[in-house]
Amino acid sequence: MLGSILGGLGGGGGAGKSAQGGGGNPLGQLFDMISGDKAQPEVKEAAKSWVSTGENKSVTADQLSKVLPNDAVHEAAQAHGLSDDQALNQLSRSIPEVVNEATPNGSVQDFDSVVDRLQGYGGGQKAA
């Protein structure tokens, strides 16, 4: 699922919502959207926690729906046989884990290698 969202960001998905920043890297773009100026303060705070060495804060599906490109979420959901809400629920659980994994000890690793490993992360798993 997350790999589909990252692919949508890298492929220019997200009409109406900017996927700027991140150095052209889909995971970097995703993080920029979640922690950027348009994100709610709670979402920014959660995103910062994923990069730090402390406990990861959660983010809700509703919060993600306000920062992720609707078309990228819809395409990923359809590709995995999920509704948009089910996809957002899965993403609300997986994005914090992935960003945390990409930033061990609070430092940014090679996002490309993380994206390569995560293609299909959560794919095919239907939400309960």
Backbone torsions as a table, in degrees:
resi	resn	phi	psi	omega
1	MET	NA	-50.9	-178.5
2	LEU	-63.9	-36.8	176.7
3	GLY	-60.1	-35.9	177.8
4	SER	-67.4	-40.7	177.4
5	ILE	-64.3	-45.5	179.9
6	LEU	-61.9	-38.8	177.0
7	GLY	-64.1	-38.8	177.7
8	GLY	-64.5	-36.7	178.0
9	LEU	-70.5	-41.5	-179.6
10	GLY	-69.2	-26.3	-179.0
11	GLY	-91.9	9.9	177.2
12	GLY	87.7	12.7	176.4
13	GLY	-63.8	153.6	174.5
14	GLY	116.5	37.2	177.3
15	ALA	-55.9	132.0	179.3
16	GLY	92.8	-19.0	176.3
17	LYS	-130.6	131.3	-175.3
18	SER	-74.0	140.6	173.4
19	ALA	-116.3	46.9	-178.2
20	GLN	-80.9	165.8	176.3
21	GLY	81.7	-169.5	178.4
22	GLY	71.2	10.3	177.1
23	GLY	61.0	26.1	-179.1
24	GLY	80.7	2.5	-179.6
25	ASN	-94.0	127.2	-176.2
26	PRO	-57.5	-41.8	179.6
27	LEU	-67.6	-38.5	175.9
28	GLY	-64.1	-39.4	177.7
29	GLN	-64.1	-42.8	178.9
30	LEU	-59.6	-47.8	-179.6
31	PHE	-63.5	-39.8	178.0
32	ASP	-61.0	-38.8	178.8
33	MET	-66.4	-41.3	-176.6
34	ILE	-72.3	-32.9	-176.8
35	SER	-105.7	3.8	-174.9
36	GLY	-79.1	-175.9	-175.2
37	ASP	-60.7	-30.9	-176.5
38	LYS	-84.7	-10.4	-178.4
39	ALA	-76.5	147.9	175.9
40	GLN	-64.5	149.6	179.7
41	PRO	-54.0	-37.5	-179.9
42	GLU	-64.9	-36.6	-180.0
43	VAL	-70.7	-42.2	177.5
44	LYS	-60.0	-44.1	-180.0
45	GLU	-62.6	-42.3	177.9
46	ALA	-62.8	-45.2	-179.1
47	ALA	-60.5	-41.1	177.9
48	LYS	-62.2	-35.6	-179.3
49	SER	-67.0	-29.1	-179.3
50	TRP	-70.5	-27.7	-178.7
51	VAL	-88.5	-22.6	-178.2
52	SER	-80.3	176.3	180.0
53	THR	-89.6	-3.6	-179.6
54	GLY	-83.5	-167.2	-179.8
55	GLU	-68.1	141.6	178.4
56	ASN	-80.7	130.8	175.4
57	LYS	-88.3	154.3	-177.7
58	SER	-89.2	163.1	174.5
59	VAL	-133.1	145.1	-177.5
60	THR	-93.8	161.8	176.1
61	ALA	-60.5	-39.5	179.5
62	ASP	-63.4	-41.4	178.1
63	GLN	-63.3	-42.4	179.0
64	LEU	-64.9	-35.3	-178.7
65	SER	-62.4	-22.1	-179.1
66	LYS	-87.0	-13.7	-178.3
67	VAL	-118.3	-22.2	179.9
68	LEU	-88.0	146.1	177.9
69	PRO	-62.3	125.6	-177.8
70	ASN	-56.8	-40.4	-177.5
71	ASP	-69.4	-34.3	178.3
72	ALA	-67.6	-41.6	177.4
73	VAL	-63.2	-46.0	-178.2
74	HIS	-62.4	-45.9	-179.9
75	GLU	-62.7	-42.7	178.9
76	ALA	-65.3	-42.0	179.2
77	ALA	-61.0	-47.5	179.8
78	GLN	-60.9	-40.2	-179.0
79	ALA	-64.2	-24.1	-177.9
80	HIS	-110.9	11.7	177.1
81	GLY	67.8	32.0	-178.2
82	LEU	-118.1	160.0	169.3
83	SER	-77.9	164.4	177.2
84	ASP	-59.6	-40.3	179.6
85	ASP	-63.8	-41.6	177.8
86	GLN	-63.5	-41.1	179.1
87	ALA	-63.1	-45.0	179.2
88	LEU	-63.1	-36.7	176.6
89	ASN	-62.9	-44.0	177.5
90	GLN	-62.5	-44.2	-178.6
91	LEU	-64.7	-34.8	179.6
92	SER	-64.3	-24.4	176.4
93	ARG	-89.4	-36.8	-173.0
94	SER	-86.1	-34.5	-176.8
95	ILE	-59.5	-47.0	178.4
96	PRO	-58.6	-39.5	179.4
97	GLU	-64.1	-43.0	-176.8
98	VAL	-68.2	-46.0	179.2
99	VAL	-63.9	-40.2	177.6
100	ASN	-60.7	-43.5	179.0
101	GLU	-64.5	-34.6	-178.2
102	ALA	-77.1	-11.1	-176.6
103	THR	-130.4	58.3	-179.8
104	PRO	-62.4	144.4	-179.9
105	ASN	55.9	25.0	176.9
106	GLY	75.2	14.3	179.1
107	SER	-119.8	146.1	-177.5
108	VAL	-78.1	127.2	175.4
109	GLN	-92.7	-174.7	178.0
110	ASP	-69.4	102.6	-177.8
111	PHE	-57.2	-36.2	-178.2
112	ASP	-60.2	-41.7	-179.6
113	SER	-68.3	-34.8	177.4
114	VAL	-67.4	-44.4	179.0
115	VAL	-60.3	-43.1	178.9
116	ASP	-58.3	-43.2	-179.4
117	ARG	-69.6	-27.8	-172.8
118	LEU	-96.5	0.1	177.6
119	GLN	-57.2	122.6	-178.1
120	GLY	86.8	4.7	178.7
121	TYR	-54.1	120.4	179.6
122	GLY	77.0	4.5	-175.8
123	GLY	-67.3	142.3	175.0
124	GLY	78.1	-5.6	-179.5
125	GLN	-89.7	118.6	179.8
126	LYS	-81.1	137.8	178.5
127	ALA	-69.7	146.9	179.8
128	ALA	-78.7	NA	NA
